[in-house]
Amino acid sequence: MFEIRITWPTPEQSYANAPSILSEIGWTARTLAALECFTELDRNFYLRKAALLDRIALLDEPDTPGDVTGTARAAALFLLDIDQPGVICDPRAYVRQQYVHSLTTDDQ
């Protein structure tokens, strides 16, 4: 039996080329404000939202994990549920990996 090793990017690697947190908060708010009730959102929205929450949680975690850490994990689990990647991993590490991938394949 062989083991597949996945290399997970660090937060610094994942978010090195990301827009600022304030910019992403603005994008999220504008996106939601432009929607009618019960509008289905695409995967890109949930990925960017999960990455935003992960970045905010990273600012909070050096002292003690707080509510934002739980919120970031919940958003990451939601993305995992959408993608169903077939791997068992830290949900936030998965968000970071997918975010890096999206920056290299999509125009944000």
N, CA, C and O of each residue as an XYZ file, in Angstrom:
432
protein
N       0.844     -1.176      0.000
C       0.000      0.000      0.000
C       0.893      1.244      0.000
O       1.915      1.284      0.685
N       0.510      2.220     -0.748
C       1.280      3.452     -0.800
C       0.460      4.603     -0.225
O      -0.769      4.559     -0.164
N       1.172      5.607      0.183
C       0.541      6.767      0.785
C       0.704      7.960     -0.137
O       1.798      8.242     -0.625
N      -0.392      8.651     -0.366
C      -0.348      9.876     -1.165
C      -0.152     11.046     -0.205
O      -0.923     11.229      0.737
N       0.876     11.820     -0.458
C       1.136     12.992      0.381
C       0.731     14.252     -0.368
O       1.133     14.482     -1.508
N      -0.060     15.042      0.294
C      -0.487     16.316     -0.267
C       0.253     17.409      0.482
O       0.269     17.427      1.712
N       0.857     18.304     -0.251
C       1.542     19.429      0.361
C       0.549     20.579      0.478
O      -0.010     21.042     -0.516
N       0.345     21.022      1.696
C      -0.597     22.110      1.946
C       0.176     23.421      2.044
O       1.174     23.490      2.762
N      -0.261     24.456      1.340
C       0.439     25.743      1.441
C       0.240     26.379      2.814
O      -0.782     26.178      3.470
N       1.218     27.131      3.222
C       1.093     27.883      4.471
C       0.137     29.045      4.239
O      -0.126     29.404      3.091
N      -0.383     29.636      5.302
C      -1.222     30.822      5.114
C      -0.490     31.938      4.361
O      -1.076     32.630      3.528
N       0.802     32.099      4.670
C       1.570     33.155      3.987
C       1.662     32.882      2.491
O       1.549     33.809      1.688
N       1.863     31.634      2.106
C       1.907     31.277      0.687
C       0.541     31.459      0.044
O       0.436     31.960     -1.075
N      -0.488     31.058      0.742
C      -1.844     31.108      0.190
C      -2.310     32.529     -0.083
O      -2.935     32.798     -1.109
N      -2.011     33.421      0.822
C      -2.585     34.764      0.747
C      -1.595     35.840      0.326
O      -1.893     37.030      0.436
N      -0.433     35.445     -0.147
C       0.593     36.413     -0.556
C       0.101     37.353     -1.644
O       0.443     38.535     -1.632
N      -0.684     36.861     -2.572
C      -1.161     37.691     -3.689
C      -2.640     38.021     -3.583
O      -3.258     38.443     -4.560
N      -3.200     37.832     -2.414
C      -4.632     38.083     -2.209
C      -4.891     39.586     -2.071
O      -4.033     40.337     -1.608
N      -6.090     40.009     -2.483
C      -6.478     41.395     -2.200
C      -6.509     41.616     -0.682
O      -6.521     40.655      0.087
N      -6.521     42.842     -0.270
C      -6.546     43.139      1.167
C      -7.826     42.587      1.796
O      -8.826     42.356      1.116
N      -7.768     42.387      3.095
C      -8.950     41.911      3.817
C     -10.101     42.896      3.644
O     -11.239     42.481      3.424
N      -9.824     44.180      3.740
C     -10.891     45.169      3.568
C     -11.497     45.117      2.172
O     -12.709     45.263      2.011
N     -10.667     44.912      1.176
C     -11.160     44.782     -0.186
C     -12.081     43.579     -0.323
O     -13.122     43.661     -0.974
N     -11.699     42.463      0.287
C     -12.521     41.246      0.213
C     -13.819     41.392      1.003
O     -14.851     40.860      0.594
N     -13.782     42.105      2.128
C     -15.017     42.378      2.870
C     -15.955     43.199      1.986
O     -17.153     42.922      1.923
N     -15.413     44.202      1.308
C     -16.222     45.020      0.402
C     -16.803     44.203     -0.735
O     -17.976     44.356     -1.076
N     -15.985     43.329     -1.330
C     -16.472     42.484     -2.428
C     -17.604     41.586     -1.947
O     -18.619     41.440     -2.627
N     -17.430     40.987     -0.778
C     -18.459     40.101     -0.229
C     -19.753     40.870      0.015
O     -20.831     40.408     -0.359
N     -19.650     42.023      0.630
C     -20.840     42.835      0.919
C     -21.538     43.285     -0.362
O     -22.763     43.215     -0.461
N     -20.764     43.744     -1.338
C     -21.370     44.179     -2.613
C     -22.041     43.014     -3.331
O     -23.117     43.169     -3.909
N     -21.412     41.864     -3.294
C     -21.985     40.691     -3.945
C     -23.321     40.332     -3.308
O     -24.304     40.085     -4.006
N     -23.350     40.306     -1.984
C     -24.586     39.951     -1.292
C     -25.661     41.020     -1.452
O     -26.841     40.690     -1.570
N     -25.277     42.282     -1.459
C     -26.249     43.372     -1.592
C     -26.921     43.375     -2.957
O     -28.058     43.828     -3.089
N     -26.239     42.884     -3.952
C     -26.780     42.894     -5.316
C     -27.727     41.723     -5.599
O     -28.314     41.650     -6.678
N     -27.877     40.821     -4.650
C     -28.679     39.620     -4.875
C     -30.113     39.777     -4.420
O     -30.416     40.536     -3.500
N     -30.978     39.051     -5.080
C     -32.338     38.919     -4.595
C     -32.348     37.780     -3.570
O     -31.429     36.961     -3.538
N     -33.367     37.733     -2.754
C     -33.474     36.666     -1.758
C     -33.428     35.299     -2.421
O     -33.955     35.112     -3.517
N     -32.807     34.364     -1.761
C     -32.735     32.964     -2.177
C     -31.989     32.755     -3.488
O     -32.211     31.763     -4.181
N     -31.110     33.682     -3.825
C     -30.276     33.520     -5.011
C     -29.163     32.536     -4.695
O     -28.506     32.647     -3.660
N     -28.950     31.575     -5.581
C     -27.880     30.607     -5.397
C     -26.552     31.253     -5.783
O     -26.442     31.892     -6.830
N     -25.564     31.084     -4.944
C     -24.236     31.637     -5.197
C     -23.316     30.557     -5.729
O     -23.521     29.372     -5.466
N     -22.297     30.964     -6.482
C     -21.376     29.986     -7.052
C     -20.250     29.643     -6.075
O     -20.085     30.287     -5.038
N     -19.496     28.629     -6.429
C     -18.411     28.140     -5.601
C     -17.380     29.233     -5.319
O     -16.851     29.310     -4.211
N     -17.090     30.077     -6.312
C     -16.099     31.128     -6.139
C     -16.454     32.040     -4.968
O     -15.571     32.457     -4.218
N     -17.741     32.354     -4.807
C     -18.155     33.187     -3.675
C     -17.808     32.501     -2.359
O     -17.228     33.118     -1.466
N     -18.164     31.224     -2.239
C     -17.926     30.509     -0.988
C     -16.441     30.299     -0.721
O     -16.012     30.306      0.432
N     -15.663     30.114     -1.766
C     -14.211     29.998     -1.598
C     -13.627     31.312     -1.095
O     -12.852     31.322     -0.139
N     -13.989     32.408     -1.726
C     -13.449     33.704     -1.306
C     -13.907     34.075      0.100
O     -13.141     34.643      0.878
N     -15.158     33.754      0.422
C     -15.667     34.032      1.769
C     -14.917     33.190      2.800
O     -14.530     33.701      3.851
N     -14.708     31.910      2.508
C     -13.972     31.043      3.437
C     -12.534     31.526      3.611
O     -12.003     31.515      4.722
N     -11.907     31.949      2.521
C     -10.538     32.461      2.604
C     -10.498     33.763      3.413
O      -9.586     33.970      4.212
N     -11.467     34.621      3.208
C     -11.544     35.863      3.980
C     -11.671     35.563      5.473
O     -10.952     36.138      6.290
N     -12.576     34.670      5.820
C     -12.755     34.321      7.226
C     -11.521     33.644      7.803
O     -11.179     33.860      8.966
N     -10.849     32.824      6.994
C      -9.605     32.202      7.437
C      -8.557     33.267      7.742
O      -7.871     33.193      8.762
N      -8.433     34.245      6.870
C      -7.447     35.311      7.076
C      -7.767     36.119      8.329
O      -6.858     36.482      9.075
N      -9.031     36.403      8.569
C      -9.417     37.134      9.780
C      -9.123     36.292     11.012
O      -8.626     36.808     12.013
N      -9.424     34.998     10.947
C      -9.150     34.103     12.074
C      -7.655     34.026     12.364
O      -7.248     33.958     13.524
N      -6.847     34.037     11.327
C      -5.390     33.995     11.530
C      -4.904     35.209     12.314
O      -3.935     35.108     13.067
N      -5.558     36.347     12.149
C      -5.201     37.540     12.914
C      -5.581     37.386     14.383
O      -4.930     37.948     15.264
N      -6.635     36.622     14.637
C      -7.176     36.445     15.981
C      -6.467     35.334     16.751
O      -6.409     35.385     17.980
N      -5.933     34.342     16.064
C      -5.453     33.128     16.706
C      -4.156     33.209     17.491
O      -3.976     32.398     18.400
N      -3.245     34.118     17.211
C      -2.004     34.091     17.996
C      -2.240     34.151     19.505
O      -1.485     33.553     20.272
N      -3.258     34.852     19.927
C      -3.541     34.932     21.360
C      -4.352     33.710     21.809
O      -3.841     32.834     22.508
N      -5.585     33.670     21.406
C      -6.457     32.529     21.700
C      -7.486     32.412     20.596
O      -8.003     33.417     20.108
N      -7.781     31.192     20.204
C      -8.831     31.020     19.207
C     -10.156     31.538     19.751
O     -10.515     31.269     20.897
N     -10.874     32.278     18.927
C     -12.152     32.829     19.350
C     -13.273     32.416     18.416
O     -13.157     31.450     17.662
N     -14.353     33.162     18.483
C     -15.517     32.859     17.656
C     -15.194     32.882     16.169
O     -15.747     32.093     15.403
N     -14.309     33.773     15.755
C     -13.994     33.877     14.335
C     -13.306     32.599     13.841
O     -13.440     32.242     12.670
N     -12.582     31.919     14.706
C     -11.948     30.654     14.326
C     -13.020     29.611     14.002
O     -12.909     28.884     13.015
N     -14.043     29.544     14.828
C     -15.153     28.624     14.573
C     -15.909     28.977     13.311
O     -16.342     28.091     12.573
N     -16.073     30.270     13.056
C     -16.756     30.716     11.849
C     -15.934     30.369     10.614
O     -16.483     29.942      9.598
N     -14.618     30.552     10.699
C     -13.745     30.202      9.573
C     -13.799     28.708      9.300
O     -13.826     28.286      8.144
N     -13.816     27.917     10.346
C     -13.900     26.467     10.173
C     -15.240     26.070      9.550
O     -15.284     25.201      8.679
N     -16.317     26.693      9.985
C     -17.637     26.383      9.430
C     -17.695     26.718      7.938
O     -18.242     25.947      7.150
N     -17.133     27.859      7.552
C     -17.110     28.240      6.134
C     -16.260     27.258      5.325
O     -16.595     26.927      4.188
N     -15.172     26.803      5.917
C     -14.304     25.829      5.239
C     -15.017     24.486      5.088
O     -14.909     23.835      4.049
N     -15.737     24.078      6.115
C     -16.500     22.829      6.030
C     -17.586     22.922      4.968
O     -17.863     21.942      4.276
N     -18.201     24.091      4.834
C     -19.217     24.286      3.804
C     -18.599     24.114      2.417
O     -19.193     23.476      1.547
N     -17.415     24.677      2.210
C     -16.730     24.520      0.924
C     -16.386     23.044      0.682
O     -16.562     22.540     -0.427
N     -15.903     22.365      1.703
C     -15.618     20.933      1.566
C     -16.876     20.165      1.178
O     -16.822     19.241      0.367
N     -18.008     20.550      1.761
C     -19.272     19.891      1.437
C     -19.652     20.128     -0.025
O     -20.163     19.225     -0.688
N     -19.408     21.324     -0.521
C     -19.691     21.633     -1.929
C     -18.786     20.807     -2.841
O     -19.252     20.192     -3.800
N     -17.496     20.802     -2.533
C     -16.508     20.162     -3.412
C     -16.457     18.642     -3.276
O     -16.231     17.936     -4.260
N     -16.663     18.145     -2.078
C     -16.521     16.716     -1.788
C     -15.257     16.152     -2.441
O     -15.335     15.316     -3.341
N     -14.085     16.621     -1.978
C     -12.829     16.269     -2.636
C     -12.362     14.832     -2.427
O     -11.446     14.381     -3.114
N     -12.965     14.116     -1.505
C     -12.527     12.742     -1.275
C     -11.248     12.625     -0.471
O     -10.624     11.564     -0.460
N     -10.848     13.683      0.196
C      -9.679     13.636      1.069
C     -10.111     14.072      2.468
O     -11.025     14.880      2.633
N      -9.442     13.525      3.449
C      -9.688     13.948      4.822
C      -8.543     14.873      5.193
O      -7.375     14.487      5.155
N      -8.892     16.086      5.549
C      -7.849     17.072      5.826
C      -8.404     18.157      6.728
O      -9.596     18.189      7.031
N      -7.527     19.034      7.144
C      -7.934     20.226      7.877
C      -8.726     21.093      6.904
O      -8.192     21.482      5.865
N      -9.978     21.405      7.209
C     -10.799     22.180      6.273
C     -10.183     23.524      5.884
O     -10.289     23.949      4.733
N      -9.546     24.185      6.832
C      -8.954     25.485      6.512
C      -7.733     25.329      5.625
O      -7.475     26.193      4.787
N      -6.980     24.259      5.783
C      -5.855     23.991      4.879
C      -6.377     23.757      3.462
O      -5.752     24.179      2.489
N      -7.502     23.097      3.349
C      -8.125     22.869      2.043
C      -8.509     24.201      1.395
O      -8.286     24.401      0.201
N      -9.082     25.101      2.176
C      -9.434     26.429      1.655
C      -8.189     27.129      1.123
O      -8.215     27.706      0.035
N      -7.116     27.081      1.875
C      -5.871     27.742      1.447
C      -5.354     27.146      0.144
O      -4.934     27.875     -0.754
N      -5.385     25.828      0.046
C      -4.933     25.173     -1.182
C      -5.800     25.585     -2.371
O      -5.285     25.903     -3.443
N      -7.099     25.577     -2.178
C      -8.011     25.914     -3.269
C      -7.917     27.400     -3.635
O      -8.072     27.765     -4.800
N      -7.664     28.247     -2.646
C      -7.526     29.677     -2.909
C      -6.299     29.953     -3.769
O      -6.365     30.721     -4.728
N      -5.182     29.323     -3.422
C      -3.969     29.475     -4.232
C      -4.248     29.014     -5.661
O      -3.873     29.680     -6.626
N      -4.903     27.877     -5.775
C      -5.229     27.340     -7.098
C      -6.118     28.314     -7.880
O      -5.925     28.505     -9.081
N      -7.084     28.926     -7.200
C      -7.986     29.852     -7.894
C      -7.265     31.103     -8.381
O      -7.613     31.658     -9.423
N      -6.260     31.548     -7.627
C      -5.517     32.734     -8.034
C      -4.647     32.454     -9.271
O      -4.338     33.368    -10.034
N      -4.265     31.213     -9.457
C      -3.435     30.874    -10.610
C      -4.256     30.491    -11.835
O      -3.728     30.414    -12.944
N      -5.572     30.246    -11.628
C      -6.398     29.826    -12.762
C      -7.504     30.795    -13.127
O      -8.013     30.753    -14.247
N      -7.886     31.666    -12.208
C      -9.005     32.587    -12.445
C      -8.547     34.038    -12.384
O      -7.523     34.364    -11.784
N      -9.313     34.878    -13.005
C      -9.122     36.323    -12.828
C     -10.040     36.726    -11.683
O     -11.261     36.601    -11.780
N      -9.455     37.202    -10.616
C     -10.250     37.634     -9.468
C     -10.685     39.033     -9.748
O     -11.377     39.639     -8.929
